[in-house]
Amino acid sequence: MTTTATPARLSGREWGLLLVLCGAIFLEGVDVSMMGVALPSIQAELGLSAGALQWVVSAYVLGYGGFMLLGGRAADLLGRRRVFLFWLAVFVVFSGLGGLAQDGWVLITARFVTGLSAAFLTPTGLSIITTTFDGPRRDQALLVYGGVGAAGFTLGMVIGGLLTAIGWRWVFFAPVVLALVLLVAAAKTLPRSSDRVRGRFDLAGAVTVTGGMVLLVLAVAEGVWPALAGGLALLAVFVVVERRTPDPLVRLGILRRGTLLRANASALLLATSFFGFQLVAVLYLQQVLGWSALETGLALLLSGIDAVLAPTLTPRLVARFGLRRVTTTGLLLAAASFALFLRLDHGWTYWQVLPSALLLGFAFALAYGPLTIIATSGVADAEQGLAGGLLNTSFQFGAALGVAGVTALAALGDTPLDGYRLALLFPVAAALLAALTASRGARRRSA
């Protein structure tokens, strides 16, 4: 498949559809990322213990990572438009509930269901793009979509800081406003044509894979290691079920695609490195340097440059150098961004933070969108929801692994500063491993 330097232009209606889907993936990225900046304020007002506060994050990851494969396949079987609209409405309700919460358990419940809604929304939106657009227009749409999604992750830290300065509840209410606008727009722009795939719903597969994924996320995010054995056992049962059922939830043959596996591995490691770095950076800036949530967000503002670069610069670089080289370069820039932070000390100012933030923006611009293309290329339309589910499951497992890894390493330091320096080695190593994996992956696309 060849990507030309001047891909065919999208029509106005297609841009409208893409704008809605980009809004949804931006919403998901922001919702995940800005929560980290707001956690200290949430803990102070609600009086949450450290364990309860961790569940504000882990509950979302459980819902998101645990149900992602089910969400992707549900989009294929039940209809992408129907699934997208329903779960966007669920997001509105429960994000609003989180903003109104007066007790920790209400907030944690709201975060779990919000993550669950994202588990259905994200692969559905991706599969709508990959089945609506084709050829060079598909690559163009995916690069824009991926760039906006990456901008959600990076700008989330900035937006989270701004909103927390007003009041942490706006971290929940602001997404409600955006989601309501998207819901109205989606009802008008999403194609009404039948997009359901014939087949029966694999209930046994759904129960075993969802249970297995939830237990694995629990094991990684919370260190509940008996859950690891239970999760692996359920996934083993899932494999047996999928081999025997005529309409599997996950056709195991899709896992034989080398490019798909390498793209998912690279995505997992990218998320590991980013979310691990984000946690260390936020804690360092707020707890060691004493910066406010607003100052923390503004310090990382330039990382949002990927929102501009992804739809403008990245397509040209892919056309000239190919997906493999562009993706690998992006991942190496991520490693460099995290490595520069290893010099942190008690006297840092904005100018020491700036290089890492800028490099991180370039890294996401070059890596996120191309990884999305690689992971979904060559997959049949009937399995695009599944492919999207696999990719986003990788991102969520990476997020849980990154947070768990840096938390464990930070505890080994003699001082908080020593612990943060030690913890930063984890995202640096993960980004380098991601670059190595990607460099052996997708074939070069010639101009």
C-alpha positions as a printed Julia matrix, in Angstrom:
447×3 Matrix{Float64}:
   0.0     0.0    0.0
   1.42    3.39  -1.02
   0.95    6.76   0.61
   1.31    9.68  -1.78
   2.73   13.05  -0.88
  -0.55   14.75  -1.88
  -3.43   12.53  -0.73
  -6.92   13.14  -2.07
  -8.78   15.77  -0.1
 -11.62   14.9    2.21
 -15.04   16.34   1.46
 -16.73   18.78   3.81
 -19.06   16.08   5.11
 -16.13   13.75   5.73
 -14.28   16.47   7.63
 -17.41   16.96   9.74
 -17.49   13.26  10.61
 -13.75   13.22  11.31
 -14.09   16.28  13.54
 -16.69   14.54  15.7
 -14.59   11.38  16.03
 -11.46   13.43  16.76
 -13.43   15.26  19.44
 -14.28   11.94  21.08
 -10.69   10.65  21.13
  -9.48   14.05  22.37
 -12.09   13.85  25.14
 -10.84   10.39  26.13
  -7.21   11.5   26.17
  -7.92   14.63  28.18
 -10.1    12.71  30.63
  -7.28   10.27  31.37
  -4.43   12.74  31.49
  -5.8    15.69  33.41
  -6.92   13.56  36.34
  -3.32   13.16  37.52
  -2.94   16.92  38.03
  -6.22   17.14  39.99
  -5.59   14.24  42.38
  -3.96   16.27  45.2
  -6.94   18.68  45.26
  -9.44   15.82  45.18
  -7.69   14.1   48.06
  -7.65   17.27  50.16
 -11.36   18.08  49.73
 -12.81   14.58  50.02
 -10.36   13.4   52.66
  -9.35   10.3   50.7
  -6.63    7.97  51.9
  -3.7     7.22  49.62
  -5.25    3.84  48.78
  -8.64    5.34  47.96
  -7.01    8.04  45.83
  -5.18    5.4   43.81
  -8.55    3.79  43.06
  -9.74    7.01  41.42
  -7.17    6.17  38.74
  -7.34    2.38  38.9
 -11.15    2.21  38.66
 -11.01    4.02  35.33
  -8.23    1.78  34.05
 -10.17   -1.33  35.12
 -13.27   -0.27  33.23
 -11.3     0.89  30.2
  -8.7    -1.83  29.88
 -10.92   -4.67  31.08
 -13.76   -4.14  28.61
 -11.92   -2.79  25.56
 -11.97   -6.02  23.52
 -15.64   -6.48  24.3
 -16.3    -2.91  23.25
 -14.51   -3.3   19.95
 -16.36   -6.46  19.02
 -19.71   -5.04  20.17
 -19.23   -2.22  17.66
 -18.77   -4.77  14.86
 -21.79   -6.86  15.88
 -24.31   -4.31  17.15
 -23.62   -1.4   14.81
 -21.02    1.31  15.24
 -23.37    4.3   15.21
 -25.66    2.78  17.84
 -22.8     1.8   20.15
 -21.04    5.17  19.79
 -24.13    7.26  20.61
 -25.22    5.11  23.55
 -21.87    5.06  25.31
 -21.22    8.76  24.67
 -24.49    9.43  26.54
 -23.3     7.17  29.37
 -20.06    9.16  29.53
 -22.03   12.4   29.94
 -24.05   11.03  32.86
 -21.23    9.5   34.85
 -18.65   12.2   34.27
 -21.24   14.6   35.65
 -21.79   12.28  38.6
 -18.06   12.35  39.34
 -18.14   16.15  39.49
 -21.03   16.06  41.98
 -19.47   13.38  44.21
 -19.26   14.09  47.93
 -17.9    10.67  48.87
 -14.96    8.67  47.61
 -17.01    5.62  46.65
 -19.28    7.71  44.42
 -16.28    9.21  42.66
 -14.63    5.79  42.21
 -17.87    4.3   40.82
 -18.23    7.19  38.4
 -14.67    6.74  37.21
 -15.19    3.03  36.63
 -18.29    3.56  34.48
 -16.62    6.45  32.64
 -13.75    4.12  31.82
 -16.25    1.48  30.73
 -17.89    3.95  28.35
 -14.48    4.84  26.9
 -13.84    1.11  26.36
 -16.75    1.06  23.93
 -16.34    4.55  22.46
 -12.67    4.45  21.51
 -12.52    1.29  19.35
 -15.89    2.18  17.84
 -14.7     5.61  16.73
 -11.51    4.17  15.27
 -13.41    1.48  13.36
 -15.79    4.11  11.92
 -12.78    5.89  10.44
 -11.11    2.77   9.07
 -14.32    1.54   7.42
 -15.5     4.93   6.1
 -12.28    6.16   4.5
 -10.01    4.25   2.13
  -6.62    4.54   0.49
  -4.64    7.75   1.05
  -7.7     9.44   2.58
  -7.78    6.75   5.25
  -4.16    7.39   6.17
  -4.77   11.13   6.21
  -7.79   10.69   8.49
  -5.9     8.35  10.83
  -2.94   10.73  11.13
  -5.27   13.59  12.04
  -7.21   11.33  14.42
  -4.05   10.02  16.03
  -2.6    13.49  16.36
  -5.69   14.82  18.1
  -5.72   11.79  20.4
  -2.09   12.38  21.3
  -2.85   16.05  21.91
  -5.53   14.99  24.36
  -2.95   13.1   26.42
  -0.39   15.9   26.42
  -2.75   18.89  26.7
  -4.7    17.08  29.41
  -1.98   17.96  31.9
  -2.26   21.62  30.94
  -6.06   21.7   30.88
  -6.18   19.78  34.14
  -3.99   22.4   35.77
  -6.16   25.27  34.51
  -9.42   23.63  35.58
  -8.08   22.54  38.97
  -7.1    26.14  39.65
 -10.8    27.01  39.29
 -11.96   23.93  41.19
 -11.25   20.21  40.74
 -14.9    19.45  39.98
 -14.48   21.22  36.65
 -12.15   18.4   35.65
 -15.4    16.39  35.45
 -17.86   19.08  34.37
 -15.84   20.43  31.41
 -15.8    17.01  29.66
 -19.58   16.85  30.13
 -20.0    20.06  28.15
 -17.77   18.82  25.33
 -19.41   15.39  25.31
 -22.9    16.94  25.01
 -21.79   18.97  21.99
 -20.25   15.85  20.45
 -23.41   13.82  21.14
 -25.58   16.28  19.21
 -23.06   16.5   16.37
 -22.58   12.72  16.23
 -26.31   12.12  15.89
 -26.23   14.26  12.74
 -22.96   13.17  11.16
 -22.46    9.45  11.87
 -23.49    7.35   8.86
 -26.89    5.66   9.21
 -26.13    2.85   6.78
 -26.11   -0.65   8.2
 -22.68   -1.48   9.58
 -23.52   -4.56  11.59
 -21.6    -7.75  11.01
 -23.54  -10.97  10.85
 -22.77  -13.4   13.61
 -23.77  -14.52  17.07
 -22.46  -12.89  20.2
 -19.8   -15.03  21.84
 -21.02  -14.83  25.44
 -18.53  -17.36  26.84
 -15.67  -15.57  25.13
 -16.9   -12.19  26.36
 -17.13  -13.36  29.98
 -13.73  -15.07  30.06
 -11.74  -12.37  28.22
 -13.34   -9.5   30.14
 -12.82  -11.28  33.46
  -9.25  -12.08  32.53
  -8.47   -8.53  31.43
 -10.0    -7.02  34.58
  -7.93   -9.32  36.79
  -4.73   -8.57  34.86
  -5.29   -4.82  35.07
  -6.0    -5.21  38.79
  -2.76   -7.16  39.24
  -0.66   -4.58  37.42
  -2.33   -1.42  38.72
  -2.77   -2.46  42.35
  -0.2    -5.22  42.87
  -2.89   -7.78  43.67
  -0.74  -10.65  42.46
  -3.23  -13.52  43.06
  -5.32  -11.72  40.43
  -2.46  -12.3   37.96
  -2.85  -16.08  38.21
  -6.62  -15.79  37.92
  -6.38  -13.5   34.92
  -3.97  -15.77  33.07
  -6.17  -18.79  33.82
  -9.26  -17.04  32.42
  -7.36  -15.99  29.3
  -6.25  -19.59  28.79
  -9.9   -20.68  29.0
 -10.74  -17.87  26.57
  -8.28  -19.23  23.99
  -9.88  -22.67  24.24
 -13.36  -21.16  23.83
 -12.33  -19.09  20.81
 -10.84  -22.1   19.04
 -14.1   -24.01  19.35
 -16.8   -21.4   18.74
 -17.98  -20.76  15.15
 -18.37  -17.0   15.81
 -15.45  -16.05  18.1
 -15.25  -12.74  19.9
 -11.6   -12.59  18.85
 -10.55  -14.49  15.75
  -7.2   -15.82  16.94
  -5.8   -15.68  13.42
  -5.65  -11.89  13.65
  -2.93  -12.3   16.25
  -0.69  -13.92  13.66
  -0.22  -10.56  11.92
   3.33   -9.52  12.78
   2.76   -5.83  12.04
  -0.3    -5.75  14.3
   1.55   -7.42  17.17
   4.57   -5.14  16.88
   2.37   -2.04  16.67
   0.48   -3.11  19.78
   3.7    -3.87  21.66
   5.11   -0.45  20.72
   1.85    1.25  21.76
   1.91   -0.54  25.12
   5.5     0.57  25.76
   4.79    4.14  24.63
   1.9     4.36  27.11
   4.09    2.77  29.8
   6.75    5.42  29.32
   4.38    8.39  29.03
   2.12    7.66  32.0
   5.08    6.71  34.17
   6.81    9.96  33.25
   3.64   11.99  33.77
   3.19   10.71  37.32
   6.81   11.42  38.26
   6.78   14.86  36.63
   3.56   15.96  38.36
   4.7    14.72  41.78
   8.12   16.32  41.39
   6.8    19.7   40.25
   4.09   19.89  42.92
   5.6    18.1   45.9
   9.33   18.89  45.56
   9.27   22.28  43.83
   5.95   23.29  45.4
   4.34   24.39  42.14
   0.56   24.73  41.94
  -1.59   22.63  39.61
  -1.86   25.64  37.28
   1.91   26.18  37.21
   2.43   22.46  36.58
   0.02   22.5   33.65
   1.56   25.61  32.11
   5.06   24.17  32.48
   4.03   21.26  30.26
   2.09   23.39  27.78
   4.5    22.93  24.88
   3.94   19.18  24.92
   0.63   19.98  23.23
   2.44   21.07  20.07
   1.59   17.65  18.66
  -1.94   18.94  18.01
  -0.43   21.2   15.33
   2.34   18.94  14.06
   0.43   15.66  13.73
  -1.98   16.73  10.96
   0.54   18.98   9.16
   4.11   17.72   9.48
   3.62   14.01  10.16
   1.79   13.12   6.9
   4.63   14.66   4.88
   7.28   12.81   6.87
   5.41    9.51   6.46
   5.14   10.07   2.72
   8.86   10.79   2.46
  10.41    8.4    4.97
   7.76    5.75   5.65
   5.89    4.68   8.76
   8.7     2.69  10.33
  11.27    5.47  10.35
   8.83    8.17  11.47
   7.44    6.03  14.3
  10.89    4.96  15.49
  12.11    8.56  15.47
   9.11    9.63  17.54
   9.77    6.94  20.13
  13.46    7.87  20.33
  12.44   11.49  20.93
  10.2    10.28  23.76
  13.16    8.48  25.34
  15.27   11.65  24.99
  12.49   13.73  26.6
  12.35   11.48  29.65
  16.14   11.16  29.87
  16.53   14.94  30.05
  14.36   14.9   33.17
  16.88   12.68  34.94
  18.85   15.83  35.84
  16.06   17.11  38.1
  17.05   18.79  41.39
  15.66   21.19  43.98
  16.48   24.29  41.95
  14.72   23.67  38.64
  12.8    26.44  36.9
  10.51   26.47  33.87
  13.51   26.57  31.53
  14.73   23.17  32.72
  11.28   21.64  32.12
  10.84   23.19  28.67
  13.12   20.85  26.61
  11.38   17.7   27.88
   7.92   19.15  27.22
   8.87   20.23  23.69
  10.47   16.9   22.77
   7.46   15.04  24.16
   5.16   17.0   21.84
   7.28   16.07  18.81
   7.43   12.45  19.99
   3.67   12.0   20.16
   3.17   13.8   16.85
   5.47   11.32  15.1
   4.54    8.1   16.9
   0.87    8.01  17.87
  -0.84    8.38  14.49
   1.53    6.11  12.54
   1.15    3.37  15.16
  -2.62    3.56  14.66
  -2.21    3.11  10.9
   0.13    0.14  11.3
  -2.15   -1.59  13.82
  -5.25   -1.38  11.6
  -3.79   -1.74   8.09
  -4.8    -4.86   6.19
  -7.51   -5.81   8.69
 -10.93   -6.64   7.22
 -13.75   -4.15   7.81
 -15.62   -6.75   9.86
 -12.73   -6.8   12.36
 -11.8    -3.13  12.52
 -13.56   -2.76  15.86
 -11.56   -5.7   17.16
  -8.29   -4.22  15.86
  -9.1    -0.91  17.53
  -9.93   -2.73  20.74
  -6.61   -4.54  20.71
  -4.67   -1.32  20.14
  -6.4     0.62  22.89
  -6.17   -2.33  25.28
  -2.42   -2.14  24.75
  -2.43    1.56  25.61
  -4.39    0.95  28.81
  -2.2    -1.91  29.97
   0.78    0.3   29.26
  -0.71    3.09  31.38
  -1.27    0.74  34.32
   2.22   -0.74  33.94
   3.84    2.68  33.77
   2.17    3.95  36.94
   2.93    0.72  38.83
   6.55    0.63  37.66
   7.52    4.17  38.61
   5.66    3.92  41.93
   7.63    0.81  42.88
  10.98    2.32  41.87
  10.34    5.68  43.51
   9.84    3.92  46.85
  13.44    2.64  46.7
  15.04    6.09  46.87
  16.55    7.43  50.08
  14.85   10.79  49.43
  11.89   11.74  47.22
  14.29   13.31  44.72
  16.45   10.18  44.56
  13.33    8.08  44.17
  12.08   10.18  41.24
  15.44    9.95  39.47
  15.41    6.18  39.88
  11.79    5.93  38.75
  12.51    7.91  35.57
  14.79    5.12  34.35
  11.63    3.06  33.82
   9.98    5.32  31.2
  13.35    5.88  29.5
  13.89    2.12  29.16
  10.29    1.55  28.01
  10.55    4.21  25.29
  13.85    2.78  24.02
  12.35   -0.71  23.9
   9.34    0.68  22.04
  11.67    2.26  19.46
  13.52   -1.03  19.02
  10.24   -2.9   18.54
   8.87   -0.37  16.04
  12.1    -0.3   14.04
  11.6    -3.98  13.26
   7.95   -3.48  12.37
   6.06   -1.81   9.59
   7.46   -1.86   6.09
   8.5     1.4    4.64
   5.86    3.17   2.58
   7.32    4.77  -0.46
   6.2     8.11  -1.72
